[in-house]
Amino acid sequence: MYDDLYGLGVVGLIALFGLVTVACLVSASHIGQKLGWTVPNKDSADYIIRAQATIITVTGIVLAFSLVQVQGNLRQTEELVAREASSCNTLDRLLLRYGDQGAALRPLLWAYTTSVINDEWPLLRQGQGNPATSARLALLSRGVFQLDPQSSREVAIYGEMIKSIDEIADERERRISAANLHLHWEFWMVTVFLALILVALSTPIEPVGYRTVSIGAQGLALALLAALVFYGDHPFQGNISVSPEPLVKVLDIMQART
């Protein structure tokens, strides 16, 4: 279901949310009129309209809070990817400085980074890692652990390499965990209930032009905000998602380093 909705794109998702919300709000007053629920006087209608305004405000606050949470998750995940790319770059420099034995392991690091970009990134949409990528990281780790430093310089560089390997492994695990970040279902449940209350409050209002346009416009505004929250809710899905660009750039830098 999520993949189908994300497949609509930003414009398609906004159009879907907007059409459904506006259709429900606009048709509610007509349905209420047919059922004989329309309030008989202006004072009663004004009271209901004020209640609607309160519900709309509360819904907007919930969605705004959700949007802040979603944007925070995206930024944190982007920072994780940037740190992972930096750790890979650091390890590549250390391998080159170590000497011939270290330089011989650099292609293993490049292969791991390439696997993250090409093999693992698509699976992050399902919140999963890639076994082939894990195998490449394990091969790189074994190669580093098997080095036998002799001089004090090599010992110092070797210690830094072990630290970088650990950081790469930890950052990869955190990136995979971040792929499962999303809003708790309670946020969406509250939003849906508030929307239902808003629709219910529209049923006793007389379906005159200016009121219909007003409630429809307010519903559309909430729908736009809800669509934006939904589209950014999963860090590795949709157009508003975390990009592997930092890793792509650092791979080019590593392969060009001599």
Secondary structure, DSSP 4 states (H G I P E B T S, - for coil): -HHHHHTTHHHHHHHHHHHHHHHHHHHHHHHHHHTT---SSHHHHHHHHHHHHHHHHHHHHHHHHHHHHHHHHHHHHHHHHHHHHHHHHHHHHHHHHH-HHHHTTHHHHHHHHHHIIIIIGGGGGGT---HHHHHHHHHHHHHHHT----SHHHHHHHHHHHHHHHHHHHHHHHHHHHTT----HHHHHHHHHHHHHHHHHHTTS---HHHHHHHHHHHHHHHHHHHHHHHTSSTTSSSSS--SHHHHHHHHHHHH--
